[in-house]
Amino acid sequence: MEITRKQFIKHLMIEFVGLILVAIGAAGIMKVALGTGAYDALALSISSVTAIEVGTVGLITNCICIAIQILMLRKKYRLMFLLQIPVSFLMGITINYFYYTVFAGMNSDSYMIRMILLFVFIIICSFGDAIMTASGMIGLPVESTCMIFAKNLKMEFGKVRQLADVVFIILIFICWFFFHAVFPMREGTIILAFTFGPLLGYFTKKLQPVIHKCVYQTAN
């Protein structure tokens, strides 16, 4: 479906808000130091055995996700989806800003407070991710790929995203066991694996009609 310039700008503004929320959530999750998400943990694991910087590993992984999208959609693939590449760069820069500057003084010795903050940041991150996914114009590479799998397999998006985290965790174990990579998983990684996908699916389902009505002035 062709979109007007006004609709394109609305999409960009909405997805920018989502990106900021994802960056806040991701930076906060890393800052409480109870374990990162499975996707980030896999990047850390691969980085430890390849000497490739973790940000570069993330970018390569995102490009692999984009390649999978192209293979699955073929002629239906929209060139606009390639904007996921600069979005990935912007995401990394924004996360660094919040982690090293905004949250620089956010430290607590209380395990309970850190656990509460973990859940708060998981909700913020999943809500921001859902905004980008529900907008449907660019999105994040992993989520966009999961959305395509969900449609092809006729499964709920949240369940597919949760399965992706399980796959990431399995790959982390493989890297650790066979290649002696670092093992960056903690209890927070497991919590994220079982909560992020369902929350993302729930928020996306709720936000899709709202965002589409805002952009196109229709509930469809």
JOGITA-V630111 format. One record per run of one state. SS is the DSSP state (A for helix, B for strand, O for the rest). FROM is the first residue (numbers start at 1). TO is the last residue. If there is no record, write none. Layout:
BEGIN
[[SS/FROM/TO] [SS/FROM/TO]]
END
This chain:
BEGIN
[[O/1/4] [A/5/32] [O/33/37] [A/38/50] [O/51/53] [A/54/76] [O/77/78] [A/79/102] [O/103/110] [A/111/135] [O/136/140] [A/141/153] [O/154/156] [A/157/179] [O/180/186] [A/187/216] [O/217/220]]
END
